[in-house]
Structure formats: structure tokens, C-alpha cells
Amino acid sequence: MDEKELTFSGLNTTWMRIFLFTFPLFLFAFSDSLISFYAPVVIQETVGSSFWMGVIMSFSSFVGLTTDFIFPQILKDITTKRLLVLAGIISSVFYFLLLIATIRPFIILFLLGMGLWGIYYEFLAFSKQRFISTQVPRPLHSGATAFVFVFKGLSYTVGPILASFLLDNGHQLLLLVAIAISLTGLFFSLLMSKKQQMLSRPEAMHLHLGVELSHWAKLFKAVWPMMIIFLLIGLVDAVFWTSGIVLSNNLGKEDVLGKFIVPLYVMPSMLAGTMIARWHPSDKKKKYGTIFFIVSAVFLSLIGFTYNIKLVLLLVGISSVFSSLAYPLIDAVFSDFTQRMGKERFHLIGLTNSAGSIAYIVGPILSGLIASFVGEQMTFSVIGIFVLLVSLFILFITPRKILLPQGDIKNWD
């Protein structure tokens, strides 16, 4: 390992390290899930337009995409602990801005908050990839990723339910609870090993976006099949959190069961994540992850062809189970890659994060456009068929072993 272990009271087993890292991550995700439910509602109430609400919300992804270019060049020597601490500070500041906006609902406050939200997500993503690639043995990468995924799924299952209750008692109460949870996560991040230091003296930092794009181009040539799968997983997720919410509200007017579409989409991640954590395959993660996602796409593509709400819920649940199996495996593949890249790992982390940012920029716009022609329910079938065809192509062309351009990587500054 090239980074000192995260320890509490000398406990340094691998799974203890994983838990101690995951716990503050869970708290950050829990507070974030409250805001994810709250922000679209309050912004739309303020601007009076679903379109402009979407534009403001997407600003976080634009900022995130920008930081994907910058962070790999300035975060080479930063520790996992410091990344988590920065994420906690930024999220707390963001929530305070939203609290101020309840008194003075200026658009600039929402835009500034969305920008901070995008940076917060990037710090979390970089911290997770850095932790797994530097402090978890390679055979446990998929298990560790799944373990984190389980706790994230738990937070995003419980969070919206709690947020709905808190909103009935006022916006400020929800924000104060989110701030308290975020500060608690920050507290536990600060409790990580005090001995953890920078890996080396930081080198002078020079921002060369052209150089970063050149690095990304070389890496993309090697890892593009898995990048496409990663982007498609993010695309489906973005569709569920946009068209899925609208569909859930519409079906909920006909049958109370319709309100459970999004919870059913989120909940399987806990079960599937537990299965992957127990299995933690060290080989064929690319193949298994792609196959699971293909099966998920099959069931997703059937959603638009039935008017039975119970059958819709069944299809959503089954599709989510298989996508929840696919995600930690594909994510673990990138953890393997980053481990092989040594100190230059942040270039690949930035490239990977950019796929998520692009998915959350394109996803809401694409799903809204499709829904305007065929409706929200059929949108899932259109997206499902698209990702099914692309994933089948990826399955057949992905090589058994993906070789990184190590010769070029060794010469990077």
C-alpha cells in the first residue's frame, strides 16, 4: 500500500478499514439524499419552471465535469482522509446556502450551491477510488465496492422517506437535519488516523488542460468498453431520478403502489451489494458486470409495454437487482486499473468521473425529450433497448485483459 492505513485505536484489518471509511461516506450520502429530494422541489417553486429547474440542477454536473479535468493534476498527493474532510466541509457550506435561500431565495445562491454540490460529488468519488485502489487488496476490490454500495443504497432508500416527513414540518427543519448529519460525517472523517500524512512533498502544481485531455485520450483508447458501460449505468440512473419520479407520481394517482417505483429501484442495491461483497470475484469482473447489465436492460425495455402497475413494479425491481449487481463489478474494474497506474491514478479517476458527469447532463435532457414524444413509461423501454444493444456489442468486443499504456504513463508528470 502506498498510503498509510486508516485506523482507529490500532485496528487495521482490511474490513475494519473499509468500514471506517464507509461510515462517514454513509452519513454524507444520507444528508445528500435529503437534499436530492428537497432541492428540485424548492428550486422549481422559486423559478416557477420545470425547465429552468432542470438547467439549475444540471449546473452541478457541468461543474463536476470541469473539475474532472483539474483534480487529476492537483490531487496527486492528497490523502483519502483529506478528500473526505473537504467533501464534508463543502457539503455543509452548500446546505447552509440552501438554508439562507429559505429566507432570501436568490437564483445566484442556488447556482453557487449547485456548483459546490458538483465539487462535493467529485471529492467523494476521488476519495472512494483512492481508498479502494491504495488500501484494499485487489481480490477484495469488488467486495469493498459492493460494501460501500450497500450503505449508499441504504441512505438513498431511507433518505427520501425521511425527507418527505421533514418537509411536512418546514424546509428549515430538513436543512438543519441535513447539516447535522453532514457535520457528524465530517467529525468521523477527522477522527481517521492522525498519523496519516501526505505521501510526499507536493510538487508544483501546473494546470494544463490540453495535457490532461491528451492523457485521457490515451487512457480512453484502452478502457473505452468499460467506460461506455459505466456511462450507460449512469444514464439509466439519471432517467430513474427524472422520468422515474414523474412516472411514479402519475401512476401513484391511479394506485398507491405507483409511488414505490423509485424506492423499488433503489432498494435492491442493498441486497445485490451484499451478494457481491460475499462473492468478491477477483477475475472476469468485466464479463460478469456486462452480462448483469444486459439482463437488467432486457427487463428495463419491457416496462413500456404493460399497463399493469404491479407488473411495472416487478420489472423495475428485477432490472434494478441486475444493475445493482453490475455496478460494483464495473466500478471494481476501474479500481483495479487505478491500482495499476500508481501515482498517476487520478487521471483515470478523473476520466471515469467524467462519464458520470456526462450521464447526468445528458440523461435528464434525453429522457425529457423522449418522454415528450412517447411518455415517461415508454421512455424506459426506449432507453432499455438502446443500452441493451450497446451492451451486447461491448460484451463481444471487450478483450479478456485490458492493457493500460504503461509506457506513456511512466513519462507523465
Buried (B, 14 or more C-beta within 10 A) or exposed (E): EEBBBBBBEEEBEBEBBBBBBBBBBBBBBBBBBBBBBBBBEBBBEBBEEEEBBBBBBBBBBBBBBBBBBBBBBBBBBBBBBBBBBBBBBBBBBBBBBBBBBBEEBEEEBBBBBBBBBBBBBBBBBBBBBBBBBBBBEBEBBBBBBBBBBBBBBBBBBBBBEBBEEBBEEEBEEBBBBBBBBBBBBBEBBEBBBEEBEEBEEEEEEEEEEEBBEEBBEBBBEBBBBBBBBBBBBBBBBBBBBBBBBBBBBBBBEEEEBBEBBBBBBBBBBBBBBBBBBEBBBBEEBBBBBBBBBBBBBBBBBBBBEBEEBEEBBBBBBBBBBBBBBBBBBBBBBBBBBBBBBEEBBBBBBBBBBBBBBBBBBBBBBBBBEBBEEEBBBBBBBBBBBBBBEBBBEBBEEBEEEBEBBEEBBEEBE
